[in-house]
Amino acid sequence: MEKTRPLLVAFQGERGAYSEQAALAYFGSQADTLAYPGLDRVFESVECSASEYGVVPIENFYAGTIVQTFDLLDRHRLFIVGECMHRVVHALLGPKGSTLSDVKRAFSHPQALGQCETFLREHGIEAVPAFDTAGAAREVSQRGIASEAAIAHATCAKIYGLRVLRRSIQATRRNITRFLVLGREPVRPTGNVKTSLLFETRHLPSALYKALGGFATNGVNLTKIESRPSRRKPMDYRFYLDFEGSPEDKAIKNALRELRFFSKRVRIFGTYLKSTGCSANV
Protein backbone atom coordinates (compact mmCIF):
# COMPACT_ATOMS: atom_id res chain seq x y z
CA MET A 1 0.00 0.00 0.00
CA GLU A 2 1.32 3.43 -0.93
CA LYS A 3 2.17 5.61 2.06
CA THR A 4 0.22 8.84 2.46
CA ARG A 5 2.32 11.83 1.46
CA PRO A 6 2.92 14.13 4.47
CA LEU A 7 1.52 17.65 4.45
CA LEU A 8 4.08 20.35 3.72
CA VAL A 9 3.56 23.19 6.21
CA ALA A 10 5.52 26.45 5.95
CA PHE A 11 6.61 28.53 8.94
CA GLN A 12 8.82 31.54 9.59
CA GLY A 13 12.09 30.98 11.42
CA GLU A 14 14.53 28.12 11.87
CA ARG A 15 14.23 24.62 13.32
CA GLY A 16 12.89 24.82 16.85
CA ALA A 17 11.08 28.13 16.32
CA TYR A 18 7.77 28.60 18.11
CA SER A 19 5.97 28.80 14.76
CA GLU A 20 7.24 25.32 13.89
CA GLN A 21 6.06 23.98 17.23
CA ALA A 22 2.62 25.53 16.67
CA ALA A 23 2.48 23.91 13.21
CA LEU A 24 3.33 20.49 14.65
CA ALA A 25 0.82 20.95 17.48
CA TYR A 26 -1.92 21.75 14.95
CA PHE A 27 -1.18 19.16 12.25
CA GLY A 28 0.54 16.46 14.31
CA SER A 29 2.71 13.73 12.82
CA GLN A 30 1.19 14.12 9.34
CA ALA A 31 3.15 17.37 8.81
CA ASP A 32 6.58 17.98 7.32
CA THR A 33 7.66 21.55 8.09
CA LEU A 34 9.40 23.97 5.74
CA ALA A 35 11.42 26.82 7.29
CA TYR A 36 11.45 30.28 5.67
CA PRO A 37 13.38 33.40 6.75
CA GLY A 38 10.42 35.80 6.68
CA LEU A 39 6.64 35.91 7.04
CA ASP A 40 6.29 37.11 3.45
CA ARG A 41 8.06 33.96 2.24
CA VAL A 42 5.56 31.78 4.13
CA PHE A 43 2.66 33.46 2.32
CA GLU A 44 4.46 33.10 -1.03
CA SER A 45 5.19 29.42 -0.37
CA VAL A 46 1.52 28.59 0.13
CA GLU A 47 0.39 30.82 -2.73
CA CYS A 48 2.74 29.18 -5.26
CA SER A 49 1.96 25.63 -3.97
CA ALA A 50 5.44 24.98 -2.58
CA SER A 51 3.58 24.06 0.62
CA GLU A 52 -0.01 23.08 1.35
CA TYR A 53 -0.41 25.28 4.42
CA GLY A 54 1.34 28.03 6.34
CA VAL A 55 1.31 28.80 10.05
CA VAL A 56 1.91 32.44 11.06
CA PRO A 57 1.62 34.36 14.35
CA ILE A 58 -1.11 36.99 14.55
CA GLU A 59 -1.02 38.15 18.18
CA ASN A 60 0.66 37.55 21.50
CA PHE A 61 -1.46 38.10 24.59
CA TYR A 62 1.48 39.82 26.32
CA ALA A 63 3.24 41.76 23.54
CA GLY A 64 0.26 42.48 21.26
CA THR A 65 -0.40 42.24 17.53
CA ILE A 66 2.01 41.16 14.78
CA VAL A 67 0.98 43.87 12.33
CA GLN A 68 2.99 42.46 9.41
CA THR A 69 0.65 39.46 9.34
CA PHE A 70 -2.36 41.76 8.88
CA ASP A 71 -0.68 43.52 5.96
CA LEU A 72 0.34 40.24 4.31
CA LEU A 73 -3.19 38.84 4.62
CA ASP A 74 -4.46 41.77 2.57
CA ARG A 75 -1.63 41.52 0.04
CA HIS A 76 -2.01 37.81 -0.75
CA ARG A 77 -4.95 35.73 -1.98
CA LEU A 78 -4.96 33.14 0.78
CA PHE A 79 -7.59 32.06 3.29
CA ILE A 80 -7.53 31.51 7.03
CA VAL A 81 -8.49 27.86 7.55
CA GLY A 82 -7.69 27.42 11.24
CA GLU A 83 -6.14 28.87 14.37
CA CYS A 84 -3.94 27.56 17.17
CA MET A 85 -3.35 28.99 20.64
CA HIS A 86 0.20 28.11 21.69
CA ARG A 87 1.71 28.68 25.13
CA VAL A 88 5.19 30.20 24.83
CA VAL A 89 7.75 29.28 27.49
CA HIS A 90 11.16 30.90 27.08
CA ALA A 91 14.47 29.50 28.32
CA LEU A 92 17.91 31.05 28.56
CA LEU A 93 20.34 28.91 26.54
CA GLY A 94 24.13 29.14 26.69
CA PRO A 95 27.13 27.29 25.27
CA LYS A 96 28.23 24.04 26.89
CA GLY A 97 30.15 24.77 30.10
CA SER A 98 28.67 28.24 30.63
CA THR A 99 26.64 29.30 33.68
CA LEU A 100 24.00 31.95 34.31
CA SER A 101 26.55 34.18 36.04
CA ASP A 102 28.69 34.17 32.87
CA VAL A 103 25.98 35.70 30.70
CA LYS A 104 26.28 39.40 29.82
CA ARG A 105 24.24 39.54 26.60
CA ALA A 106 21.13 37.66 25.48
CA PHE A 107 20.08 37.40 21.83
CA SER A 108 16.52 36.80 20.64
CA HIS A 109 13.56 38.12 18.68
CA PRO A 110 12.46 41.56 20.00
CA GLN A 111 9.12 40.18 21.20
CA ALA A 112 10.85 37.43 23.18
CA LEU A 113 13.24 39.98 24.69
CA GLY A 114 10.29 42.13 25.72
CA GLN A 115 8.53 39.18 27.32
CA CYS A 116 11.67 38.42 29.37
CA GLU A 117 12.60 42.01 30.20
CA THR A 118 12.16 41.60 33.97
CA PHE A 119 14.44 38.55 34.15
CA LEU A 120 17.13 40.24 32.05
CA ARG A 121 17.05 43.40 34.14
CA GLU A 122 17.25 41.49 37.43
CA HIS A 123 20.33 39.60 36.21
CA GLY A 124 22.06 42.56 34.53
CA ILE A 125 21.89 40.99 31.08
CA GLU A 126 21.86 43.20 27.97
CA ALA A 127 19.07 42.44 25.47
CA VAL A 128 20.31 42.16 21.87
CA PRO A 129 17.68 41.88 19.10
CA ALA A 130 17.94 39.04 16.60
CA PHE A 131 15.74 38.01 13.68
CA ASP A 132 14.43 34.80 15.23
CA THR A 133 14.51 32.90 18.54
CA ALA A 134 15.79 29.65 17.04
CA GLY A 135 18.20 31.52 14.78
CA ALA A 136 19.63 33.29 17.83
CA ALA A 137 20.19 29.90 19.46
CA ARG A 138 22.02 28.61 16.38
CA GLU A 139 24.28 31.69 16.24
CA VAL A 140 25.11 31.54 19.96
CA SER A 141 26.04 27.88 19.50
CA GLN A 142 28.26 28.66 16.52
CA ARG A 143 30.15 31.43 18.36
CA GLY A 144 30.49 29.47 21.62
CA ILE A 145 31.17 32.54 23.78
CA ALA A 146 30.34 31.95 27.46
CA SER A 147 29.11 35.53 28.00
CA GLU A 148 26.49 35.17 25.23
CA ALA A 149 23.16 33.37 25.50
CA ALA A 150 19.96 33.01 23.52
CA ILE A 151 16.33 33.21 24.56
CA ALA A 152 14.38 30.45 22.83
CA HIS A 153 12.41 27.31 23.62
CA ALA A 154 14.33 24.67 25.57
CA THR A 155 14.01 22.31 22.56
CA CYS A 156 16.59 24.48 20.78
CA ALA A 157 19.22 23.42 23.32
CA LYS A 158 19.07 19.87 21.98
CA ILE A 159 18.87 20.97 18.34
CA TYR A 160 21.85 23.35 18.50
CA GLY A 161 23.98 21.77 21.23
CA LEU A 162 23.39 24.34 23.97
CA ARG A 163 22.81 24.17 27.70
CA VAL A 164 19.59 25.28 29.44
CA LEU A 165 20.73 27.90 31.98
CA ARG A 166 17.25 28.82 33.25
CA ARG A 167 13.75 27.73 32.24
CA SER A 168 10.52 29.73 32.13
CA ILE A 169 12.05 33.23 32.22
CA GLN A 170 9.09 35.07 30.66
CA ALA A 171 7.25 37.63 32.80
CA THR A 172 3.97 35.73 32.86
CA ARG A 173 2.89 32.11 32.61
CA ARG A 174 -0.04 33.19 30.44
CA ASN A 175 2.29 34.01 27.56
CA ILE A 176 0.10 32.72 24.74
CA THR A 177 0.52 33.36 21.02
CA ARG A 178 -2.33 32.93 18.58
CA PHE A 179 -1.32 31.46 15.22
CA LEU A 180 -3.31 31.41 11.99
CA VAL A 181 -3.32 28.47 9.58
CA LEU A 182 -3.33 29.60 5.93
CA GLY A 183 -4.50 27.70 2.86
CA ARG A 184 -5.26 28.33 -0.80
CA GLU A 185 -8.92 27.33 -0.54
CA PRO A 186 -11.53 28.28 2.07
CA VAL A 187 -13.01 25.70 4.44
CA ARG A 188 -16.65 25.50 5.52
CA PRO A 189 -16.67 24.07 9.04
CA THR A 190 -19.72 23.82 11.26
CA GLY A 191 -20.03 24.20 15.00
CA ASN A 192 -17.96 26.59 17.11
CA VAL A 193 -16.56 28.80 14.35
CA LYS A 194 -14.98 32.20 13.95
CA THR A 195 -14.80 34.49 10.91
CA SER A 196 -12.10 37.02 10.02
CA LEU A 197 -12.49 39.86 7.53
CA LEU A 198 -11.09 43.21 6.47
CA PHE A 199 -13.10 46.30 5.59
CA GLU A 200 -12.61 49.95 4.65
CA THR A 201 -15.39 52.39 5.48
CA ARG A 202 -16.82 54.96 3.14
CA HIS A 203 -16.02 58.61 3.87
CA LEU A 204 -19.16 59.40 5.81
CA PRO A 205 -19.73 60.87 9.28
CA SER A 206 -19.70 58.10 11.94
CA ALA A 207 -19.08 55.50 9.21
CA LEU A 208 -17.20 53.10 11.50
CA TYR A 209 -19.89 53.29 14.17
CA LYS A 210 -22.60 52.67 11.59
CA ALA A 211 -20.66 49.89 9.84
CA LEU A 212 -20.34 47.96 13.09
CA GLY A 213 -23.84 48.74 14.31
CA GLY A 214 -25.32 45.70 12.61
CA PHE A 215 -23.19 43.37 14.71
CA ALA A 216 -24.57 44.87 17.92
CA THR A 217 -28.22 44.93 16.83
CA ASN A 218 -28.01 41.33 15.60
CA GLY A 219 -26.25 40.02 18.71
CA VAL A 220 -22.97 39.07 17.01
CA ASN A 221 -19.97 38.86 19.34
CA LEU A 222 -16.88 40.70 18.05
CA THR A 223 -13.65 39.18 19.39
CA LYS A 224 -11.09 41.49 17.76
CA ILE A 225 -10.88 44.76 15.84
CA GLU A 226 -7.62 46.29 14.67
CA SER A 227 -6.91 49.31 12.47
CA ARG A 228 -4.09 49.55 9.92
CA PRO A 229 -3.14 52.40 7.55
CA SER A 230 -4.52 51.78 4.07
CA ARG A 231 -1.31 53.20 2.51
CA ARG A 232 -3.42 54.68 -0.27
CA LYS A 233 -3.60 58.14 1.25
CA PRO A 234 -2.80 59.76 4.62
CA MET A 235 -5.15 59.08 7.54
CA ASP A 236 -7.07 56.42 5.60
CA TYR A 237 -7.52 53.13 7.47
CA ARG A 238 -8.41 49.48 7.00
CA PHE A 239 -9.99 47.48 9.81
CA TYR A 240 -9.37 43.82 10.64
CA LEU A 241 -12.32 42.16 12.36
CA ASP A 242 -12.87 38.79 14.06
CA PHE A 243 -16.31 37.64 15.17
CA GLU A 244 -17.96 34.45 16.36
CA GLY A 245 -20.11 32.64 13.81
CA SER A 246 -20.39 32.10 10.06
CA PRO A 247 -21.55 34.35 7.20
CA GLU A 248 -24.17 31.66 6.58
CA ASP A 249 -25.89 32.49 9.89
CA LYS A 250 -28.96 34.69 9.52
CA ALA A 251 -27.86 37.23 12.14
CA ILE A 252 -24.44 37.57 10.55
CA LYS A 253 -25.91 37.93 7.06
CA ASN A 254 -27.86 40.91 8.38
CA ALA A 255 -24.77 42.36 10.09
CA LEU A 256 -22.65 41.95 6.95
CA ARG A 257 -25.33 43.61 4.83
CA GLU A 258 -25.07 46.70 7.02
CA LEU A 259 -21.28 46.55 7.08
CA ARG A 260 -21.12 46.46 3.27
CA PHE A 261 -23.53 49.40 2.97
CA PHE A 262 -21.15 51.65 4.92
CA SER A 263 -17.93 50.20 3.47
CA LYS A 264 -16.18 50.67 0.15
CA ARG A 265 -14.42 47.30 0.47
CA VAL A 266 -15.05 44.11 2.45
CA ARG A 267 -12.90 41.00 2.14
CA ILE A 268 -13.64 37.84 4.11
CA PHE A 269 -10.43 35.95 4.92
CA GLY A 270 -12.20 32.83 6.08
CA THR A 271 -14.43 31.00 8.52
CA TYR A 272 -12.70 28.37 10.63
CA LEU A 273 -13.03 26.35 13.82
CA LYS A 274 -12.37 28.40 16.92
CA SER A 275 -9.48 27.12 19.03
CA THR A 276 -10.86 25.57 22.21
CA GLY A 277 -7.61 25.20 24.12
CA CYS A 278 -3.93 25.99 24.25
CA SER A 279 -1.22 23.60 23.09
CA ALA A 280 1.35 23.00 25.80
CA ASN A 281 4.89 24.31 25.40
CA VAL A 282 6.85 23.59 28.55
C-alpha positions, 0 to 999 in steps of 0.5 A: 500500500502506498504511504500517504504523502505528508503535508508540507507546512511552511513557517517563519524561522529556523528549526525549533522556532515557536511557529514550527512547534505551533504547526506540529501541534496543529497538524501532528505527525502528518506534517513535514515543516518547511522553514522560511526566513520571513513571514512574506516567504511563508505566504508566497510558499503557500500561494505558489503551492510549494507548501499546502499550508502556512502557520503564522503568528497573529497576536501575543497576549502579552506583547500584542499584535504582529501587524505584518501578518495583517498587511500580508493577509491583505496583500495575498490571496490566501484564506484563514483555515484554522487557528492555534493557541500556543503557550510560549515558554522561554528558556535562557540557553548558553554554550556548553560549560557556561553558567548563568553568572557568565551571561552578559548579553542575550540574543533573541527576537524583539518580542521574546526579549520584551517578554523576558525584560524583567528577568534580564534586568534582574540579572544585569543581562543586555538584550540584543535583538535578533531576527528569530529565537531559534536563529539566535540559538544557532548563532550563539552555539556557533560562536560558543562565547560563554558571556552570550546566551539566547532566549528560545524554547528549551528544545533548541538546546538539543537541536543546537547543542546548547545548555539550558541555563534557566527555564521559564524566564518570561514575565507571565505564565499566560504568555500565549501566542495565537497562530493562523493556519493559511490555505489556498482554498476556504473551508466551511466548518460547522459548529464553534466557528470564527470568521475574520475579515477586512473592511474599509469604510466609506467617507461618511460621518460616523461611518465606523460606528454605523458599519459595526452597528449591525453586529450589535443589533443582531447580537454578534460577538466581536472578538477582535478589531484592529486598524491599519493604515490603508497606505493609499492616502494619509489618515485612511484606514483598514480594519481587521475584524474577528467575530464568532459565527459564520456568514451563513448564519442569519444574524451575521448575514444581516450584520454583513449587509449593514457593514457592506452598505457603509464600506467601500471594500469588504474582504472575508479571509475565512471561517474556521473552527475556533481554538478551544484550548492551548497547546502546551509548550513547557 
